Structure formats: structure tokens, C-alpha cells
């Protein structure tokens, strides 16, 4: 099996920077992707291929990856960014798709 | 516009069978993998498996192999997730999602809530 590990929760004040980490052994070879899931809604892709932002995603969302850890950064977090965030990747073979354990971001 | 529209909520008893659906539109349904994701109440996302509707090639997560069946009918652009004998622990929201070429899970269905209770 393969696991992606995230912190259970991150809390910041509005305007501060939130950083969410995702740890996985295959991340040096595989891209990380990040999804935002607001309460009662389907997930939405916010970062792909480690650091790229889909159109329509605010610039305050950014991603990076180094070694076995990927990081999602929300610079100047807004109240509307409160959500669960999941990283996603595959194992080194590319056959096993895995979501991270999820991080609840609170902005208050 | 790409859309994935899932079938409605289901309430079933343990031991019953169930098949839920996910209809794609606005793109070439046979050219993209479709995946299923489980989210148990208050829990995280779990990848269950994927299917390529073009040739019905199917891959399962080891955690779900033998527990569910994924299928597709390309003639009606619809993917399916089915159970032969439901358990209470199958109670969850189930999402289908498209595996994009550069952007995995770029489009999602609205989710189907399955409740299994005696």
C-alpha cells in the first residue's frame, strides 16, 4: 500500500499564510495535486503538477514540492478558504491512486 | 461544458444489491478514465478504482477489489458502481470524477449518498 500523510488541521487568522504539507515516499518521482473540499460540496482541483494553478483559482494558492514532501500555501488566507484540503498522487508504479489523509483549514 | 451527473440518493438494507451511475457529457466519454471515490461520513477521500470506457479496462484499489464492480456503457456515456450485497459500512457519499490528461480528477459528479440501514 501507499500513503500520503497530512496534518489533521491548520488554523490561521485572516490575511495570514497557511501551509499544508503532504508526505509520501514516491513524491520525488510523482507529481502532487491538491483539492479543496468545502462542506457539502464535491472537491475542486486547486493545484496540479506540484505548482500549477488551474484557471479561476486565486493567485493566493500556490504549491511546491521538494523530496518526499509537497506543500500547499495559501498566502493571505480568506474566510472563504475554510475547507478540507487533500493532496493526491500515485505510487511509484503509477497504478495505485492515493488521496492524502486530509487537512482541515480554519480561518478565524 | 463537461458534466458528470450522478444518480440520486439511495436507502438500502444490508444484503441488498445496488448499482449507481455517472453520466458524462460535453467531452469524448471514451477517451478519459472515470474513477470512483468514497467518502464515509466525516472522513476523507478514498480512491476506489477507475475504468477506461473506450475498452472497459478497469483497475481497482486493493482496498476495494472484490467488494465492488465498476463498469461502463459507452453507448450511453455512463459509468457504474455496483454492490452485490451491501453492508452498513458501505454508507457513504460516492463521487465519480474524470481523470484528465494533465489534471487528474478535473471534473467531479455531484455525489451519490448511499445509506445502508436495517
Interface residues (C-beta under 8 A of the other chain):
Chain A: X1 X33 X35 X37 X42 X43 X44 X45 X48 X49 X54 X84 X86 X88 X95 X96 X97 X98 X99 X100 X101 X102
Chain B: X35 X37 X44 X45 X46 X47 X50 X59 X61 X62 X95 X97 X102 X103 X104 X105 X106 X108 X109 X110 X111
